Amino acid sequence: MQRTSISSSRRTVLEMVSRTRCRAASSSIRPRPQNRSYADSPTIAGGKLAQIIRDSIRATGPIPISRYMQFCLSHPTEGYYSKGDVFGRQGDFITSPEISQIFGELVGVYFLTRYLAKGGKGPVRVIELGPGRGTLMDDVLRTLLNFPTIADKIKEVHLVENSLKMQKLQGEKLAARIDGRGIDLKWSDMVDGIEDSDAFTMVVAHEFFDAMPINLFEKREDGLSTSKNAGLRLAISRTPTPLSTVLPATSPRFAKLPIGSRIEIAQESFKITRRLGEIISAKGGGGGAGLIVDYGGDRAYGQSFRAFRDHKIVDVFDEPGSSDLTANVDFAYLRESLKGVARPLSPIPQSQFLLSLGLQARLTSLLASAPNDARREDMRKGAKRLIDSTGMGSEYQVMGIEPLGAAGEAEEEVYPFPARAEVLSEPVDVQSGVDIPVG
């Protein structure tokens, strides 16, 4: 297997490897060679960040796709998320919480049922990874605070956010909700900043893992292949890299992939999900429940890396830092990360999750209290979009996380998830399938 890399010349070059060896193709931007003609390739706009990346390549050599994504999304001054509010209808993409309040309300209902199922007596903290504008957390808190059984138990809200501009927006959004309730609002720039707690911990990560940097590997027999994508290019590294040996070995599914397969692996997703499992299952802790909501499936992907700008898909190398870079989430990989730490609940379609928890009943209630027909129509459209079987309802998956039970203890069925997760054993040919982009 090889790891793909980004280069600043005009072709996508994948260097094949033997059956028995893995090479990494690290995504990098390379200076344009002076002895080659690129008359057949149009120039792609760059900008400040493009120059920063080129300078980095000139100094240290090709960079992995994961590093390119980090530059584009998280650079402190030129990165995508450093530029402020990119969410909602006026941004580059819109998320379920921004479409309808029902989404966050039903997430809150799910957490309430898990808290009550565990006795409902101790303190509570609510954690969100990548909280955006704070809309989802606000809806979850509003829902929970409406129930006397839990309203006075919520002691902490913890947000994982590394953008100071977004932290400011989130604080403004949540200030009125928690004011005077004795709820401590905290931020961390990474999951490792969250400590174990004796509180019942509710964790939600909505459209968080799709933005995790990926590494791209290709398993080839021999030879060379090229494609004429303009602008920055992907290139297979000419020698094996440490990650090309380590990452494909993190799942038995990857080792079984046939020659010709290309696979995206998000190393940080594995680590972060495992840490969430540790937090929820901490010995002596208060237990908890987790939800991961994202687009993807219970399988690996090889061609889902893409960019969104103004609600449209654009070239991933066009104006670095101006688009949201994303890749489908391999939920099977997240499940594998929890082995021996926490219990994963098989992902189900977003439509199934929301309908099972009462979307229709909640919509009926909201329609009855709507001030006018226009508002009612907006509510209907929003709810329909969340469960659309040809869109968000099927493209987005919901995975649960529960603490491990005691040895020999029968696993509790957690509604609305299947009673038992499917065994992860069969490999998937990730290149022959078609990855459907969503936005």
GIUR-V869566 format. One record per pair of residues at least 6 apart in sequence whose C-alpha atoms are under 8 Angstrom apart, sorted by the first residue. I is the first residue (numbers start at 1). GAP is how many residues later the second one is. D is the distance in whole Angstrom. If there is no record, write none. Layout:
i | gap | d
I | GAP | D
I | GAP | D
This chain:
i | gap | d
1 | 16 | 7
1 | 20 | 7
1 | 21 | 4
1 | 22 | 5
1 | 23 | 7
1 | 216 | 6
1 | 217 | 5
1 | 218 | 4
1 | 219 | 7
1 | 243 | 7
1 | 247 | 8
2 | 13 | 8
2 | 14 | 7
2 | 15 | 7
2 | 20 | 5
2 | 21 | 4
2 | 22 | 4
2 | 23 | 5
2 | 214 | 8
2 | 215 | 5
2 | 216 | 5
2 | 217 | 6
2 | 218 | 8
2 | 234 | 7
2 | 235 | 7
2 | 238 | 7
2 | 242 | 6
3 | 20 | 6
3 | 21 | 3
3 | 22 | 3
3 | 23 | 5
3 | 24 | 8
3 | 61 | 8
3 | 212 | 6
3 | 213 | 5
3 | 214 | 4
3 | 215 | 6
3 | 233 | 6
3 | 234 | 7
3 | 238 | 8
3 | 240 | 8
3 | 241 | 6
4 | 10 | 7
4 | 20 | 6
4 | 21 | 3
4 | 22 | 4
4 | 23 | 5
4 | 60 | 7
4 | 61 | 7
4 | 211 | 7
4 | 212 | 5
4 | 213 | 6
4 | 214 | 7
4 | 230 | 6
4 | 231 | 6
4 | 232 | 5
4 | 233 | 7
5 | 20 | 5
5 | 21 | 3
5 | 22 | 2
5 | 23 | 5
5 | 24 | 8
5 | 57 | 7
5 | 58 | 6
5 | 59 | 5
5 | 60 | 5
5 | 211 | 8
5 | 228 | 8
5 | 229 | 5
5 | 230 | 5
5 | 231 | 6
5 | 232 | 7
6 | 20 | 7
6 | 21 | 3
6 | 22 | 3
6 | 23 | 5
6 | 24 | 8
6 | 56 | 7
6 | 57 | 7
6 | 58 | 7
6 | 59 | 6
6 | 62 | 8
6 | 226 | 6
6 | 227 | 5
6 | 228 | 4
6 | 229 | 6
7 | 20 | 6
7 | 21 | 4
7 | 22 | 3
7 | 23 | 5
7 | 24 | 8
7 | 55 | 7
7 | 225 | 5
7 | 226 | 4
7 | 227 | 5
7 | 228 | 6
8 | 20 | 7
8 | 21 | 4
8 | 22 | 4
8 | 23 | 6
8 | 24 | 6
8 | 46 | 7
8 | 223 | 7
8 | 224 | 4
8 | 225 | 6
9 | 20 | 7
9 | 21 | 6
9 | 22 | 7
9 | 23 | 5
9 | 24 | 7
9 | 222 | 7
9 | 223 | 6
9 | 224 | 6
10 | 28 | 7
10 | 31 | 7
10 | 218 | 7
10 | 219 | 7
10 | 220 | 5
10 | 221 | 5
10 | 222 | 6
10 | 223 | 6
11 | 215 | 7
11 | 216 | 6
11 | 217 | 5
11 | 218 | 6
11 | 219 | 7
11 | 220 | 8
11 | 221 | 8
11 | 222 | 5
11 | 223 | 7
12 | 214 | 5
12 | 215 | 5
12 | 216 | 6
12 | 217 | 6
12 | 221 | 5
12 | 222 | 5
12 | 223 | 6
13 | 211 | 7
13 | 212 | 6
13 | 213 | 5
13 | 214 | 7
13 | 220 | 7
13 | 221 | 6
13 | 222 | 5
13 | 223 | 6
14 | 11 | 7
14 | 210 | 6
14 | 211 | 5
14 | 212 | 6
14 | 220 | 7
14 | 221 | 5
14 | 222 | 5
15 | 10 | 8
15 | 207 | 8
15 | 208 | 7
15 | 209 | 5
15 | 210 | 7
15 | 220 | 7
15 | 221 | 5
15 | 222 | 7
15 | 223 | 7
16 | 202 | 8
16 | 203 | 7
16 | 204 | 5
16 | 205 | 6
16 | 206 | 5
16 | 207 | 5
16 | 208 | 6
16 | 209 | 8
16 | 220 | 8
17 | 6 | 7
17 | 202 | 7
17 | 203 | 5
17 | 204 | 5
17 | 205 | 5
17 | 206 | 7
18 | 202 | 6
18 | 203 | 4
18 | 204 | 6
19 | 200 | 7
19 | 201 | 7
19 | 202 | 5
19 | 240 | 7
22 | 197 | 7
22 | 218 | 6
22 | 222 | 6
22 | 223 | 6
23 | 194 | 8
23 | 213 | 8
23 | 214 | 7
23 | 215 | 7
23 | 216 | 6
23 | 217 | 4
23 | 218 | 6
23 | 221 | 6
23 | 222 | 8
24 | 193 | 6
24 | 212 | 6
24 | 213 | 5
24 | 214 | 8
24 | 215 | 7
24 | 216 | 5
24 | 217 | 5
24 | 218 | 8
24 | 219 | 7
24 | 220 | 5
25 | 39 | 7
25 | 191 | 7
25 | 192 | 7
25 | 193 | 8
25 | 209 | 8
25 | 210 | 6
25 | 211 | 3
25 | 212 | 4
25 | 213 | 8
26 | 36 | 6
26 | 37 | 5
26 | 38 | 4
26 | 39 | 6
26 | 189 | 8
26 | 190 | 8
26 | 208 | 8
26 | 209 | 7
26 | 210 | 6
26 | 211 | 6
27 | 35 | 7
27 | 36 | 5
27 | 37 | 4
27 | 38 | 4
27 | 39 | 8
27 | 40 | 8
27 | 41 | 7
27 | 206 | 8
27 | 207 | 6
27 | 208 | 6
27 | 209 | 8
28 | 29 | 7
28 | 33 | 8
28 | 34 | 4
28 | 35 | 4
28 | 36 | 6
28 | 37 | 7
28 | 40 | 7
28 | 205 | 7
28 | 206 | 7
28 | 207 | 7
29 | 24 | 7
29 | 25 | 6
29 | 28 | 6
29 | 33 | 6
29 | 34 | 7
29 | 203 | 6
29 | 204 | 7
30 | 24 | 6
30 | 27 | 6
30 | 28 | 7
30 | 31 | 7
30 | 32 | 7
31 | 23 | 7
31 | 26 | 8
31 | 27 | 7
41 | 187 | 8
41 | 188 | 8
41 | 189 | 5
41 | 190 | 7
42 | 188 | 6
42 | 189 | 7
43 | 187 | 7
43 | 188 | 6
44 | 186 | 7
44 | 187 | 5
44 | 188 | 8
44 | 273 | 8
44 | 274 | 6
44 | 275 | 7
45 | 273 | 6
45 | 274 | 5
46 | 272 | 7
46 | 273 | 5
46 | 274 | 7
47 | 272 | 6
47 | 273 | 7
48 | 30 | 7
49 | 22 | 8
49 | 23 | 7
49 | 29 | 6
49 | 30 | 8
49 | 270 | 8
49 | 271 | 6
49 | 272 | 6
50 | 269 | 7
50 | 270 | 6
53 | 15 | 8
53 | 18 | 8
57 | 6 | 7
64 | 151 | 7
65 | 148 | 7
65 | 149 | 6
65 | 150 | 6
65 | 151 | 7
66 | 147 | 4
66 | 148 | 5
66 | 149 | 5
67 | 146 | 7
69 | 144 | 6
69 | 145 | 8
69 | 256 | 7
70 | 143 | 7
71 | 8 | 6
71 | 250 | 8
72 | 6 | 8
72 | 7 | 5
72 | 8 | 6
72 | 248 | 5
72 | 249 | 4
72 | 250 | 8
72 | 251 | 8
72 | 253 | 8
73 | 6 | 5
73 | 7 | 5
73 | 8 | 6
73 | 9 | 8
73 | 248 | 6
73 | 251 | 7
73 | 252 | 7
74 | 6 | 7
74 | 7 | 6
74 | 8 | 7
75 | 7 | 7
76 | 6 | 6
77 | 6 | 8
78 | 243 | 6
79 | 242 | 5
79 | 243 | 8
80 | 241 | 5
80 | 242 | 6
80 | 243 | 6
80 | 244 | 7
81 | 82 | 7
82 | 81 | 6
82 | 82 | 8
82 | 83 | 7
83 | 82 | 8
84 | 81 | 6
84 | 82 | 6
85 | 6 | 7
85 | 47 | 8
85 | 48 | 7
85 | 81 | 7
86 | 6 | 6
86 | 7 | 7
87 | 6 | 6
87 | 7 | 6
87 | 8 | 7
87 | 45 | 7
87 | 46 | 7
88 | 6 | 4
88 | 7 | 7
88 | 10 | 6
90 | 220 | 8
91 | 219 | 6
91 | 220 | 8
92 | 216 | 6
92 | 217 | 5
92 | 218 | 4
92 | 219 | 5
92 | 220 | 8
92 | 231 | 7
92 | 232 | 7
93 | 215 | 7
93 | 216 | 7
93 | 217 | 7
93 | 218 | 5
93 | 346 | 6
94 | 217 | 8
94 | 345 | 7
95 | 112 | 8
96 | 7 | 6
96 | 290 | 7
97 | 6 | 6
97 | 7 | 6
97 | 38 | 6
97 | 39 | 5
98 | 37 | 7
98 | 38 | 8
99 | 283 | 5
99 | 284 | 8
99 | 286 | 8
99 | 287 | 8
100 | 279 | 7
100 | 282 | 5
100 | 283 | 6
100 | 286 | 8
101 | 38 | 6
102 | 257 | 7
102 | 260 | 7
102 | 261 | 7
102 | 281 | 7
103 | 33 | 8
103 | 251 | 7
103 | 283 | 8
104 | 32 | 5
104 | 33 | 7
104 | 34 | 8
104 | 35 | 5
104 | 36 | 5
105 | 34 | 6
105 | 35 | 5
105 | 37 | 8
105 | 38 | 6
106 | 34 | 8
106 | 248 | 7
106 | 251 | 6
106 | 252 | 7
106 | 253 | 7
107 | 33 | 6
108 | 31 | 8
108 | 32 | 5
108 | 33 | 7
108 | 35 | 6
108 | 36 | 6
109 | 34 | 7
109 | 35 | 7
109 | 248 | 8
110 | 247 | 7
111 | 91 | 7
111 | 178 | 7
112 | 32 | 7
112 | 38 | 8
114 | 174 | 8
114 | 175 | 7
115 | 85 | 7
115 | 173 | 7
120 | 29 | 8
120 | 30 | 7
121 | 32 | 8
122 | 31 | 7
122 | 77 | 6
122 | 78 | 7
122 | 164 | 7
123 | 30 | 5
123 | 31 | 6
123 | 32 | 6
123 | 75 | 8
123 | 76 | 5
123 | 77 | 6
124 | 29 | 6
124 | 30 | 5
124 | 31 | 6
124 | 32 | 7
124 | 75 | 5
124 | 76 | 5
124 | 77 | 6
124 | 78 | 8
125 | 29 | 6
125 | 30 | 6
125 | 31 | 5
125 | 32 | 6
125 | 33 | 7
125 | 74 | 6
125 | 75 | 6
125 | 76 | 5
125 | 77 | 6
126 | 28 | 8
126 | 30 | 6
126 | 31 | 5
126 | 32 | 6
126 | 75 | 6
126 | 76 | 5
126 | 77 | 6
127 | 30 | 6
127 | 31 | 5
127 | 32 | 6
127 | 33 | 8
127 | 74 | 7
127 | 75 | 6
127 | 76 | 5
127 | 77 | 6
128 | 9 | 7
128 | 30 | 7
128 | 31 | 5
128 | 32 | 6
128 | 75 | 6
128 | 76 | 5
128 | 77 | 6
129 | 30 | 6
129 | 31 | 5
129 | 32 | 7
129 | 62 | 8
129 | 74 | 8
129 | 75 | 7
129 | 76 | 5
129 | 77 | 7
129 | 79 | 6
130 | 29 | 7
130 | 30 | 6
130 | 31 | 6
130 | 75 | 7
130 | 76 | 7
130 | 77 | 8
130 | 78 | 6
131 | 6 | 7
131 | 28 | 7
131 | 29 | 7
131 | 30 | 7
131 | 39 | 8
131 | 74 | 8
131 | 75 | 8
132 | 34 | 7
132 | 38 | 7
133 | 33 | 7
133 | 36 | 6
133 | 37 | 5
133 | 40 | 7
134 | 35 | 7
134 | 36 | 5
134 | 37 | 8
134 | 39 | 6
134 | 40 | 7
135 | 38 | 7
137 | 37 | 8
138 | 35 | 7
138 | 36 | 6
138 | 39 | 7
141 | 36 | 8
142 | 35 | 7
144 | 6 | 7
144 | 7 | 6
145 | 6 | 4
145 | 7 | 8
152 | 29 | 8
154 | 29 | 7
155 | 27 | 7
155 | 28 | 5
155 | 29 | 6
156 | 27 | 5
156 | 28 | 5
156 | 29 | 6
156 | 30 | 8
157 | 26 | 7
157 | 27 | 6
157 | 28 | 5
157 | 29 | 6
158 | 27 | 6
158 | 28 | 5
158 | 29 | 6
158 | 30 | 7
158 | 36 | 8
159 | 26 | 8
159 | 27 | 6
159 | 28 | 5
159 | 29 | 6
160 | 27 | 6
160 | 28 | 5
160 | 29 | 5
160 | 30 | 6
160 | 31 | 6
161 | 6 | 7
161 | 26 | 7
161 | 27 | 6
161 | 28 | 5
161 | 29 | 7
162 | 26 | 7
162 | 27 | 4
162 | 28 | 7
163 | 26 | 8
167 | 20 | 8
188 | 6 | 7
191 | 81 | 7
191 | 84 | 7
191 | 85 | 8
192 | 83 | 8
195 | 84 | 7
196 | 83 | 5
196 | 86 | 6
196 | 89 | 7
197 | 82 | 8
197 | 85 | 8
197 | 88 | 5
197 | 89 | 7
198 | 86 | 7
198 | 87 | 4
198 | 88 | 4
198 | 89 | 8
199 | 86 | 7
199 | 87 | 5
199 | 88 | 7
200 | 85 | 8
200 | 86 | 4
200 | 87 | 5
200 | 88 | 5
201 | 78 | 8
201 | 79 | 6
201 | 85 | 7
201 | 86 | 6
201 | 87 | 4
201 | 88 | 6
202 | 86 | 6
202 | 87 | 5
202 | 88 | 6
203 | 73 | 8
203 | 85 | 8
203 | 86 | 6
203 | 87 | 5
203 | 88 | 6
204 | 86 | 6
204 | 87 | 5
204 | 88 | 6
204 | 89 | 8
205 | 86 | 6
205 | 87 | 5
205 | 88 | 6
206 | 86 | 6
206 | 87 | 5
206 | 88 | 6
207 | 86 | 6
207 | 87 | 5
207 | 88 | 7
208 | 86 | 7
209 | 60 | 6
209 | 85 | 7
209 | 120 | 7
210 | 84 | 7
210 | 85 | 7
210 | 116 | 5
210 | 117 | 5
210 | 118 | 6
210 | 119 | 6
211 | 114 | 6
211 | 115 | 5
211 | 116 | 7
212 | 54 | 6
212 | 56 | 7
212 | 57 | 6
212 | 114 | 8
212 | 115 | 8
213 | 53 | 6
213 | 54 | 8
213 | 55 | 7
214 | 50 | 6
214 | 51 | 5
214 | 52 | 4
214 | 53 | 7
214 | 113 | 8
215 | 49 | 6
215 | 50 | 5
215 | 51 | 6
215 | 52 | 8
216 | 46 | 7
216 | 47 | 6
216 | 48 | 5
216 | 49 | 6
216 | 86 | 8
217 | 27 | 7
217 | 31 | 8
217 | 45 | 6
217 | 46 | 5
217 | 47 | 6
217 | 48 | 8
218 | 42 | 7
218 | 43 | 6
218 | 44 | 4
218 | 45 | 6
219 | 38 | 8
219 | 39 | 7
219 | 40 | 5
219 | 41 | 5
219 | 42 | 5
219 | 43 | 6
220 | 39 | 5
220 | 40 | 5
220 | 41 | 7
221 | 38 | 6
221 | 39 | 8
231 | 86 | 7
231 | 87 | 7
232 | 85 | 6
233 | 84 | 8
247 | 18 | 7
247 | 20 | 7
248 | 6 | 6
248 | 7 | 7
248 | 17 | 8
249 | 6 | 7
251 | 82 | 7
251 | 85 | 7
252 | 173 | 8
253 | 171 | 8
253 | 172 | 7
253 | 173 | 6
253 | 174 | 5
253 | 175 | 7
254 | 173 | 7
256 | 171 | 6
257 | 170 | 6
257 | 171 | 6
257 | 172 | 6
258 | 171 | 7
260 | 171 | 7
261 | 41 | 8
261 | 168 | 6
261 | 169 | 6
261 | 170 | 5
261 | 171 | 8
262 | 39 | 8
262 | 40 | 5
262 | 41 | 8
262 | 168 | 6
262 | 169 | 5
263 | 37 | 7
263 | 38 | 6
263 | 39 | 4
263 | 40 | 8
263 | 167 | 6
263 | 168 | 7
264 | 36 | 7
264 | 37 | 6
264 | 38 | 5
264 | 39 | 8
269 | 65 | 7
270 | 63 | 7
270 | 64 | 6
270 | 67 | 5
271 | 66 | 7
273 | 61 | 6
273 | 64 | 7
273 | 65 | 7
274 | 60 | 8
274 | 63 | 5
274 | 64 | 5
274 | 67 | 7
276 | 14 | 8
277 | 61 | 6
277 | 64 | 6
277 | 65 | 5
277 | 66 | 8
277 | 124 | 7
277 | 125 | 8
277 | 126 | 7
278 | 63 | 6
278 | 64 | 7
280 | 6 | 8
280 | 7 | 5
280 | 8 | 5
280 | 9 | 6
280 | 10 | 8
280 | 62 | 8
280 | 122 | 7
280 | 123 | 6
281 | 6 | 6
281 | 7 | 7
281 | 60 | 7
281 | 61 | 6
281 | 121 | 8
281 | 122 | 5
281 | 123 | 6
287 | 116 | 6
288 | 114 | 7
288 | 115 | 7
289 | 111 | 7
289 | 112 | 6
289 | 113 | 5
289 | 114 | 7
290 | 110 | 5
290 | 111 | 5
290 | 112 | 7
291 | 107 | 7
291 | 108 | 6
291 | 109 | 5
291 | 110 | 6
292 | 106 | 6
292 | 107 | 5
292 | 108 | 6
293 | 57 | 8
293 | 103 | 7
293 | 104 | 6
293 | 105 | 5
293 | 106 | 7
294 | 35 | 7
294 | 102 | 5
294 | 103 | 6
294 | 104 | 7
295 | 33 | 6
295 | 34 | 6
295 | 100 | 5
295 | 101 | 4
295 | 102 | 6
295 | 143 | 8
296 | 32 | 4
296 | 33 | 4
296 | 34 | 6
296 | 35 | 7
296 | 99 | 7
296 | 100 | 6
296 | 101 | 7
297 | 31 | 8
297 | 32 | 6
297 | 33 | 6
297 | 34 | 6
297 | 35 | 8
297 | 50 | 8
297 | 98 | 8
297 | 100 | 7
298 | 32 | 6
298 | 33 | 5
298 | 34 | 5
298 | 35 | 8
298 | 49 | 7
299 | 31 | 5
299 | 32 | 6
299 | 33 | 6
299 | 34 | 8
299 | 129 | 7
300 | 29 | 8
300 | 30 | 5
300 | 32 | 7
300 | 33 | 8
300 | 128 | 7
300 | 130 | 6
301 | 27 | 7
301 | 28 | 8
301 | 29 | 7
301 | 129 | 5
301 | 130 | 7
301 | 134 | 7
302 | 128 | 5
302 | 129 | 6
302 | 133 | 8
303 | 127 | 8
303 | 128 | 7
303 | 131 | 8
303 | 132 | 6
304 | 22 | 8
304 | 23 | 5
304 | 24 | 6
304 | 131 | 6
304 | 132 | 8
304 | 133 | 7
305 | 11 | 8
305 | 20 | 7
305 | 21 | 6
305 | 22 | 4
305 | 23 | 7
306 | 7 | 7
306 | 8 | 7
306 | 9 | 7
306 | 10 | 6
306 | 19 | 6
306 | 20 | 6
306 | 21 | 6
306 | 131 | 8
307 | 6 | 6
307 | 7 | 5
307 | 8 | 6
307 | 9 | 5
307 | 16 | 6
307 | 17 | 5
307 | 18 | 4
307 | 19 | 6
308 | 6 | 6
308 | 15 | 5
308 | 16 | 5
308 | 17 | 7
308 | 131 | 8
309 | 13 | 7
309 | 14 | 5
309 | 15 | 7
311 | 128 | 6
312 | 127 | 8
314 | 9 | 8
316 | 7 | 8
316 | 9 | 7
331 | 16 | 7
331 | 68 | 8
332 | 92 | 7
335 | 9 | 6
335 | 11 | 8
338 | 6 | 7
340 | 64 | 8
341 | 62 | 8
341 | 63 | 7
342 | 59 | 7
342 | 60 | 6
342 | 61 | 5
342 | 62 | 5
343 | 58 | 6
343 | 59 | 5
343 | 60 | 6
343 | 61 | 5
344 | 55 | 7
344 | 56 | 6
344 | 57 | 5
344 | 58 | 6
344 | 77 | 8
345 | 54 | 6
345 | 55 | 5
345 | 56 | 6
345 | 57 | 7
345 | 72 | 6
345 | 73 | 7
345 | 75 | 8
345 | 76 | 6
346 | 53 | 6
346 | 54 | 7
346 | 71 | 7
346 | 72 | 7
346 | 74 | 8
346 | 75 | 5
346 | 76 | 7
347 | 50 | 6
347 | 51 | 5
347 | 52 | 4
347 | 53 | 7
347 | 70 | 8
348 | 49 | 5
348 | 50 | 5
348 | 51 | 7
348 | 69 | 7
349 | 44 | 6
349 | 45 | 5
349 | 46 | 7
349 | 47 | 6
349 | 48 | 5
349 | 49 | 6
350 | 36 | 7
350 | 37 | 7
350 | 42 | 7
350 | 43 | 5
350 | 44 | 6
350 | 45 | 8
350 | 46 | 5
350 | 47 | 5
350 | 48 | 6
351 | 35 | 7
351 | 36 | 4
351 | 37 | 7
351 | 38 | 7
351 | 41 | 8
351 | 42 | 4
351 | 43 | 7
352 | 35 | 8
352 | 41 | 8
352 | 64 | 8
353 | 45 | 7
353 | 63 | 6
354 | 33 | 8
355 | 32 | 8
356 | 60 | 6
357 | 59 | 8
359 | 24 | 8
363 | 16 | 7
363 | 17 | 8
363 | 20 | 7
366 | 13 | 8
367 | 9 | 6
367 | 12 | 7
370 | 6 | 6
385 | 6 | 7
385 | 7 | 7
385 | 8 | 7
386 | 6 | 6
386 | 7 | 6
387 | 6 | 4
387 | 7 | 7
388 | 6 | 7
391 | 47 | 8
392 | 46 | 8
395 | 43 | 7
400 | 17 | 8
405 | 6 | 7
412 | 7 | 8
413 | 6 | 5
413 | 7 | 8
